[in-house]
Every structure is written in structure tokens, then in C-alpha cells.
Amino acid sequence: MFDIEYYQKQSEKNKEEWYSEINCLPCVDGLTWFLKDKFNEPGFDYEQFIKDAYEIQEVRGLLHEHKWEGQDNRPKSPKESDNFHYHIFGKVIEKMFDDFVKKYGLWIGID
């Protein structure tokens, strides 16, 4: 349903600093097939699915517009950047994605 790329990027101002970046592209075919399968399922809440999917789609804004455990996504030393990337924001999106796939009976493919 989504093609998400989460990675670290080197700062253009200071080549010794890094920050996290995330891109999320909705996959129209995956979303369409999923909704087609749910069309006749009694009680499926389309409005809630739209809200939940929108949160996934807007994950880049979540990364860049909020603070997590008092930290934001400004460029940092490699050690600090790794900590933020893997142990702070990385855990936020891991839970967010896990909750989504469990709620809708989906799976995550990581490459």
C-alpha cells in the first residue's frame, strides 16, 4: 500500500553531521485491491481506514515537524544521528507501522 524509504542523509552545511529522511509514496494498486477486498466486509470502517492511511502517508511531516524525547531531526554527529534514527524516531515509526498492519491484517516487506 505504501512504498516507504527511511534513511540517513548527510548535511549539506556540515559534512560531519547527518539527519534522518523519510519518503512515503502511496501505491494506488495496493490500496485499490485492499479496498476492493473489503467492499463487502460488514463493519469495515472506511472512514477510519482513510484516517489511518493518511497518517502513514504524512509520516514525513511527523519526522520534520515534531520533537521526540526532546530531540528533533536537525543534523547531528553520526553517533547522535544514529541514536535518533534507530532508537528514537525509528521506534516511533516501527510502532506506527506495526499498529497499522495488525489493525488491517497486513504485512510489512523490508528490503
Contacts in CASP RR format, 6 or more apart in sequence:
PFRMAT RR
TARGET T0000
AUTHOR 0000-0000-0000
METHOD contacts of the structure
MODEL  1
MFDIEYYQKQSEKNKEEWYSEINCLPCVDGLTWFLKDKFNEPGFDYEQFI
KDAYEIQEVRGLLHEHKWEGQDNRPKSPKESDNFHYHIFGKVIEKMFDDF
VKKYGLWIGID
1 26 0 8 1.000
1 27 0 8 1.000
1 30 0 8 1.000
1 31 0 8 1.000
1 34 0 8 1.000
1 53 0 8 1.000
1 56 0 8 1.000
1 106 0 8 1.000
2 24 0 8 1.000
2 25 0 8 1.000
2 26 0 8 1.000
2 27 0 8 1.000
2 56 0 8 1.000
2 57 0 8 1.000
3 24 0 8 1.000
3 25 0 8 1.000
3 27 0 8 1.000
4 22 0 8 1.000
4 23 0 8 1.000
4 24 0 8 1.000
4 25 0 8 1.000
4 56 0 8 1.000
4 59 0 8 1.000
4 97 0 8 1.000
5 22 0 8 1.000
5 23 0 8 1.000
5 24 0 8 1.000
6 20 0 8 1.000
6 21 0 8 1.000
6 22 0 8 1.000
6 90 0 8 1.000
6 93 0 8 1.000
7 20 0 8 1.000
7 21 0 8 1.000
7 22 0 8 1.000
8 18 0 8 1.000
8 19 0 8 1.000
8 20 0 8 1.000
8 21 0 8 1.000
8 81 0 8 1.000
8 82 0 8 1.000
8 85 0 8 1.000
9 18 0 8 1.000
9 19 0 8 1.000
9 20 0 8 1.000
9 21 0 8 1.000
10 17 0 8 1.000
10 18 0 8 1.000
11 17 0 8 1.000
11 18 0 8 1.000
11 19 0 8 1.000
11 75 0 8 1.000
13 75 0 8 1.000
14 75 0 8 1.000
16 77 0 8 1.000
16 78 0 8 1.000
17 75 0 8 1.000
17 76 0 8 1.000
17 77 0 8 1.000
17 78 0 8 1.000
17 81 0 8 1.000
18 75 0 8 1.000
18 76 0 8 1.000
18 77 0 8 1.000
18 78 0 8 1.000
18 81 0 8 1.000
18 85 0 8 1.000
19 73 0 8 1.000
19 74 0 8 1.000
19 75 0 8 1.000
19 76 0 8 1.000
19 81 0 8 1.000
20 63 0 8 1.000
20 73 0 8 1.000
20 81 0 8 1.000
20 84 0 8 1.000
20 85 0 8 1.000
20 89 0 8 1.000
20 90 0 8 1.000
21 63 0 8 1.000
22 59 0 8 1.000
22 60 0 8 1.000
22 63 0 8 1.000
22 93 0 8 1.000
23 60 0 8 1.000
24 56 0 8 1.000
24 57 0 8 1.000
24 58 0 8 1.000
24 59 0 8 1.000
24 60 0 8 1.000
26 53 0 8 1.000
26 57 0 8 1.000
31 53 0 8 1.000
34 104 0 8 1.000
34 106 0 8 1.000
35 46 0 8 1.000
35 49 0 8 1.000
38 44 0 8 1.000
38 46 0 8 1.000
38 49 0 8 1.000
49 104 0 8 1.000
52 100 0 8 1.000
52 103 0 8 1.000
52 104 0 8 1.000
53 100 0 8 1.000
55 62 0 8 1.000
55 96 0 8 1.000
55 100 0 8 1.000
56 96 0 8 1.000
56 97 0 8 1.000
56 100 0 8 1.000
59 93 0 8 1.000
59 96 0 8 1.000
62 92 0 8 1.000
62 93 0 8 1.000
63 73 0 8 1.000
63 89 0 8 1.000
64 73 0 8 1.000
66 72 0 8 1.000
68 84 0 8 1.000
68 88 0 8 1.000
68 89 0 8 1.000
68 92 0 8 1.000
69 88 0 8 1.000
71 84 0 8 1.000
71 88 0 8 1.000
73 84 0 8 1.000
73 89 0 8 1.000
75 81 0 8 1.000
76 84 0 8 1.000
97 108 0 8 1.000
98 108 0 8 1.000
100 106 0 8 1.000
101 107 0 8 1.000
101 108 0 8 1.000
END
